[in-house]
Amino acid sequence: MESLYRTYRPLTFESVVGQQHIVSTLRHAVTEGRLSHAYLFCGPRGTGKTTMARILAKALLCEHAEAARAEGASGCMPDGSCPECEAIAEGTHPDVYELDAASRTGVDNVREEIISSVSFAPVRGAYKVYIIDEVHMLTTAAFNALLKTLEEPPSHVVFVLCTTDPQKIPETILSRCQRFDFHRISNEDIVGRLRYICGQEGFEADDEALEIVARHARGGMRDALSTLEQLSVFGDGRVRVADARALLGEVSSTVLGEFARAIAARDVVALFGMVRRQVDEGNDLMEFTRDLVAHVRDVYTARVAGTQGELFDGTPDEVAALADEAAAFEGADRLARVLTVLDDAAIEMRTAADARLVLEIACTRLARPESDLTLEALAERLDRIEAQLAAGVPSAPLDAAGVAALTGAGRVAGRGA
């Protein structure tokens, strides 16, 4: 049985999800015959870069491509079902070369698989398409060898370079490519696709479970489909909320809201108790901290931008709860510090021997800034003093011991004695 992400990989432009800006541009380029000799597809993993490269190759080599271009019709191209399209999908077409730069990084690989064959005419179609995946992994010598071919390629050759790390590609290569940035796919689009696949496969799926899978995928359709497949196997054809939370370490918005309110109230005991509950339930503390960062980010947004407009994905009740949590904090600056401390904690947990200790220390820093020696903590303490003064809260006078400690008189007297 083939994996879901392979079974439901888009085969035509119409089936691509979440990248319509790129689909529209490539369709017009193919229909009008205004092709670039080199394209750069860059973006997060699992967003469809290699899939789009194959669809572009199909659009150029499809049996109906010439007729469709002559009629100016792009909607039927590629059809995905002709022998040429099927060969490309199976990876057996003689005019479509796929090179994995992650495993073949050297200059010899580029010379053998690209430069030595690029000047030969296509075997079956009008074009030869070279798809180089993870192109940023090529060595400097390999890039230099590829550069000459990119500068003066034969008219029948189209290069498609795919990467998750475009900043590692030399400027000389970037300047010769037409760049397309793939966006993270929205949760709404991922949920819609998951719901369609569940219908096709006969899975019983809870809507909330699909939303959890979409959030956990962080914009990557491939990750979402892999998780869906795992949940369907675990649940014997049923995708349930409890299983999704157990598998992904997903925390409910209610728990995250309680945690945020405890931070706002500076309640160390409550914070430590909630951390312990997460540990007792077997949840991944790093995933929990990441979820908490995302939740506090929404609280921060509610504080600085309000709850109007389409800034949040939740229900009206969830958005109202965010507004209440935002009001519990003194100001946006404190929320910004909370985000910084929690994000630093999530990063530190990757290599820490005790993730629980890292989170507990972060909670202490957030609840008791007097125990933190950073400039941000000092600024927070000054904000609290200013707020107390503005509210007319009298400060307790120092006793003699306090005055002596500040002036150093006590130490002098002690030495004199």
C-alpha positions in Angstrom: 0.0 0.0 0.0 1.4 3.4 -1.0 1.7 6.2 1.5 -1.1 8.8 1.5 1.2 11.7 0.6 2.3 9.7 -2.5 -1.2 8.5 -3.4 -2.6 12.0 -3.2 0.3 14.0 -4.6 -1.1 16.6 -7.0 -0.7 15.5 -10.6 -2.1 18.7 -12.4 -2.2 22.4 -11.7 -5.9 22.1 -10.7 -5.0 19.7 -7.8 -2.4 22.0 -6.2 -3.4 23.3 -2.8 -2.4 26.7 -1.4 0.0 27.9 -4.1 -2.3 29.6 -6.5 -0.1 32.6 -7.1 2.6 30.2 -8.5 0.1 28.1 -10.5 -1.3 31.1 -12.2 2.1 32.5 -13.2 3.4 29.2 -14.6 0.2 28.5 -16.5 0.4 31.8 -18.3 4.1 31.3 -19.0 3.5 27.9 -20.6 0.4 29.0 -22.6 2.1 32.1 -23.9 5.4 30.4 -24.6 7.3 32.8 -22.3 9.3 30.3 -20.4 12.4 31.0 -18.5 15.4 28.7 -18.9 15.8 28.4 -15.1 13.4 28.5 -12.2 14.1 28.6 -8.5 11.4 27.1 -6.2 12.1 27.9 -2.6 10.1 27.5 0.6 9.5 25.4 3.7 9.5 21.6 3.4 6.4 19.8 2.4 4.8 22.8 0.5 5.0 21.3 -3.0 8.2 22.5 -4.6 9.3 19.2 -6.2 5.6 18.4 -7.1 5.2 21.7 -8.8 8.4 21.1 -10.8 7.1 17.8 -12.0 3.8 19.4 -13.0 5.7 22.1 -14.9 7.6 19.3 -16.7 4.2 17.6 -17.6 2.8 20.9 -18.9 5.8 21.1 -21.3 5.8 17.5 -22.4 2.1 16.5 -22.3 0.8 15.0 -25.5 -1.8 17.8 -25.7 0.7 20.6 -24.8 1.2 21.8 -28.4 -2.5 21.9 -29.3 -3.4 23.6 -26.0 -0.7 26.3 -26.5 -1.9 26.8 -30.1 -5.4 27.4 -28.8 -4.3 29.5 -25.9 -5.9 27.1 -23.4 -4.1 26.4 -20.2 -6.9 24.7 -18.2 -6.4 21.3 -19.8 -2.7 21.2 -19.6 -1.3 18.9 -18.3 -4.0 16.3 -18.3 -2.1 14.0 -16.0 -3.3 10.9 -17.8 -1.4 10.7 -21.1 1.7 8.4 -21.4 4.1 11.3 -21.1 2.5 12.6 -17.9 2.3 9.1 -16.4 6.0 8.5 -17.2 7.0 11.8 -15.5 4.9 10.9 -12.4 6.6 7.5 -12.2 10.1 9.0 -12.7 10.8 7.1 -15.9 10.5 9.8 -18.6 13.8 10.0 -20.5 13.6 13.8 -20.9 13.0 14.6 -17.2 16.1 14.3 -15.0 15.8 14.5 -11.2 19.0 15.0 -9.3 19.1 14.9 -5.5 21.8 17.4 -4.5 21.7 16.3 -0.9 23.3 13.0 -1.8 25.2 14.0 -5.0 26.8 17.3 -4.1 30.1 17.1 -6.1 31.2 18.7 -9.3 31.6 15.2 -10.9 27.9 14.5 -10.3 27.0 17.8 -12.1 29.3 17.1 -15.0 28.1 13.5 -15.5 24.4 14.0 -15.0 23.8 17.5 -16.4 26.6 19.1 -18.4 27.5 16.0 -20.4 23.9 15.5 -21.6 22.4 19.0 -21.7 23.4 19.6 -25.3 21.7 16.5 -26.7 18.2 16.8 -28.2 15.2 15.6 -26.3 14.3 11.9 -26.8 10.4 12.1 -26.9 9.3 15.7 -26.4 10.1 19.3 -27.2 12.0 20.0 -23.9 14.5 18.4 -21.5 13.7 19.3 -17.9 16.3 19.1 -15.1 14.9 19.1 -11.6 17.6 19.6 -8.9 16.2 19.0 -5.4 17.9 20.6 -2.3 20.2 22.5 -4.7 21.7 24.5 -1.8 23.7 21.3 -0.9 25.9 21.5 -4.0 29.5 22.4 -3.4 31.0 25.6 -4.6 32.8 23.8 -7.4 29.6 22.2 -8.5 27.8 25.5 -8.6 30.6 27.0 -10.7 30.4 24.1 -13.1 26.6 24.6 -13.3 26.9 28.3 -13.8 28.2 28.2 -17.4 25.2 26.0 -18.4 22.8 28.3 -16.8 24.3 31.3 -18.5 23.9 29.8 -22.0 21.6 26.9 -22.0 20.3 25.2 -25.2 16.8 26.5 -26.1 15.2 23.1 -25.4 16.4 22.9 -21.7 14.6 24.1 -18.6 16.1 23.9 -15.2 14.0 23.8 -12.0 16.1 24.3 -8.8 14.3 23.4 -5.5 15.5 24.4 -2.1 14.5 25.1 1.5 17.5 27.3 2.1 17.9 29.9 -0.8 20.3 32.1 1.2 23.0 29.4 0.7 22.8 29.6 -3.1 25.4 31.9 -4.7 24.2 35.2 -6.1 25.5 34.3 -9.5 23.0 31.4 -9.7 20.1 33.4 -8.1 20.5 36.2 -10.7 19.9 33.7 -13.5 16.7 32.1 -12.2 13.1 33.2 -12.0 12.3 32.8 -8.3 9.0 31.5 -6.8 8.5 31.5 -3.1 6.2 28.8 -1.8 4.1 29.8 1.2 3.2 27.7 4.1 -0.2 26.2 3.4 -3.0 27.7 5.5 -4.7 25.5 8.2 -8.0 25.9 6.4 -6.6 24.5 3.1 -4.9 21.6 4.9 -8.1 20.7 6.8 -10.1 20.8 3.5 -7.6 18.5 1.8 -7.5 16.1 4.8 -11.3 16.0 4.9 -11.4 15.1 1.2 -8.9 12.4 1.6 -10.7 11.0 4.6 -13.8 10.8 2.4 -11.9 9.0 -0.3 -10.3 6.5 2.0 -13.4 5.9 4.2 -11.9 7.3 7.4 -14.1 8.5 10.2 -12.6 11.8 11.3 -13.4 14.4 13.9 -13.1 18.0 12.6 -11.2 19.0 15.7 -8.7 16.1 15.2 -8.1 17.4 11.6 -7.5 20.9 12.9 -5.0 19.5 15.4 -3.2 17.7 12.6 -3.2 20.9 10.4 -1.7 23.0 13.2 1.0 20.5 14.0 2.0 20.3 10.3 2.9 24.0 10.4 2.0 24.7 6.8 3.4 21.5 5.3 0.9 19.3 3.5 3.3 16.3 3.4 3.7 16.3 7.2 -0.1 16.6 7.6 -0.8 13.6 5.3 1.9 11.5 7.1 0.3 12.3 10.5 -3.2 11.5 9.1 -2.0 8.1 7.9 -0.5 7.4 11.3 -3.6 8.3 13.1 -5.8 6.3 10.8 -3.7 3.2 11.4 -3.6 3.8 15.2 -7.4 4.3 15.3 -8.3 1.5 12.9 -9.8 3.8 10.3 -10.9 6.5 12.8 -9.2 9.8 13.4 -10.1 10.9 16.9 -9.3 14.0 18.9 -7.9 12.0 21.9 -5.6 10.1 19.6 -4.4 13.2 17.9 -3.6 14.9 21.2 -1.8 11.8 22.5 0.2 11.3 19.4 1.2 14.9 18.7 1.4 16.2 22.3 -1.3 18.7 21.5 -2.5 20.8 24.4 -6.1 22.1 24.6 -6.6 25.9 24.4 -8.1 25.7 27.9 -4.9 24.5 29.4 -2.8 27.0 27.5 -5.2 29.8 28.7 -4.8 28.7 32.3 -1.1 28.8 31.9 -1.2 32.3 30.4 -3.4 33.5 33.3 -1.0 32.1 35.9 1.9 33.9 34.2 -0.1 37.1 34.3 -0.9 36.6 38.0 2.7 35.7 38.8 1.5 32.5 40.4 4.6 30.3 40.7 2.8 27.5 42.6 0.1 27.2 39.9 2.7 27.3 37.1 4.8 24.6 38.7 1.7 22.5 39.3 0.6 22.7 35.6 4.2 21.8 34.5 4.0 18.7 36.8 0.6 17.7 35.3 2.1 17.8 31.8 4.9 15.6 33.0 2.5 13.2 34.7 0.4 12.9 31.6 3.5 12.0 29.5 3.3 15.1 27.3 6.4 16.4 25.5 7.4 19.6 27.3 9.2 21.0 24.2 6.0 20.6 22.1 4.0 22.1 25.0 6.3 25.1 25.2 6.0 25.6 21.5 2.2 25.5 21.7 2.4 28.0 24.6 4.5 30.3 22.5 2.0 30.2 19.7 -0.8 30.8 22.2 0.9 33.8 23.9 1.6 35.2 20.5 -2.1 35.3 19.9 -2.6 36.9 23.3 0.0 39.5 22.3 -1.8 40.2 19.0 -5.0 40.6 20.9 -3.3 43.1 23.2 -1.7 45.3 20.5 -4.1 44.9 17.6 -7.4 44.0 19.1 -9.6 41.2 18.2 -11.2 42.7 15.1 -10.6 41.5 11.6 -9.2 38.1 10.5 -6.2 37.9 12.8 -7.1 34.6 14.5 -8.2 31.2 13.4 -10.3 30.3 16.5 -14.0 30.5 17.2 -15.6 33.7 18.6 -15.5 32.3 22.1 -11.8 31.4 21.8 -11.0 34.9 20.5 -13.0 36.5 23.4 -10.9 34.3 25.8 -7.7 35.7 24.2 -8.9 39.2 24.8 -9.6 38.4 28.5 -6.1 36.9 28.9 -4.5 39.9 27.2 -6.3 42.3 29.7 -4.8 40.3 32.6 -1.3 41.5 31.6 0.0 45.0 32.5 1.0 45.8 29.0 2.3 44.6 25.7 5.9 44.9 26.8 5.4 42.3 29.4 3.8 40.0 26.9 6.8 40.5 24.6 9.1 39.5 27.4 7.0 36.4 28.0 7.4 35.4 24.4 11.1 36.0 24.4 11.7 33.9 27.6 9.5 31.0 26.5 11.0 30.9 23.0 14.5 30.8 24.5 13.3 28.0 26.7 12.0 26.0 23.7 15.4 26.4 22.0 17.3 25.4 25.1 15.2 22.3 25.5 16.6 20.8 22.3 19.9 20.0 24.0 19.0 20.2 27.7 19.3 17.1 30.0 16.2 18.1 31.9 13.5 19.9 29.9 11.3 20.2 32.9 13.9 22.2 34.8 14.4 24.6 31.8 10.6 25.3 31.7 10.4 25.7 35.5 13.3 28.2 35.5 11.6 30.1 32.7 8.3 30.2 34.7 10.2 31.6 37.7 11.8 34.3 35.6 8.4 35.3 34.3 6.6 35.3 37.6 9.3 36.8 39.7 11.4 39.3 37.7 13.3 40.2 40.9 15.0 36.8 40.6 16.2 37.6 37.0 19.2 39.8 36.4 18.5 40.6 32.7 17.8 44.1 31.5 14.3 43.1 30.4 13.5 41.9 33.9 14.8 45.2 35.4 12.6 47.1 33.0 9.6 45.0 34.0 10.3 45.7 37.7 10.5 49.5 37.0 7.2 49.3 35.1 5.6 47.7 38.2 6.9 50.4 40.4 5.7 53.1 38.0 2.3 51.5 37.9 2.1 51.4 41.7 3.1 55.0 41.9 0.5 56.0 39.3 -2.2 54.1 41.2 -1.2 55.9 44.4 0.1 52.8 46.2 2.4 54.0 49.0 5.8 52.4 49.3 6.8 51.0 52.6 9.4 53.1 54.3 12.8 51.6 55.0 13.8 50.8 58.5 17.1 51.7 60.0 18.6 48.4 58.8 17.5 49.0 55.3 18.9 52.5 55.2 22.2 51.2 56.6 22.3 48.5 54.0 21.8 51.1 51.2 24.3 53.6 52.5 26.9 51.1 53.6 26.9 52.7 57.1 26.3 49.3 58.6 29.4 47.9 57.0 31.5 50.8 58.2 30.2 50.5 61.7 31.0 46.8 61.7 34.6 47.4 60.7 35.0 50.1 63.4 33.7 47.7 66.0 
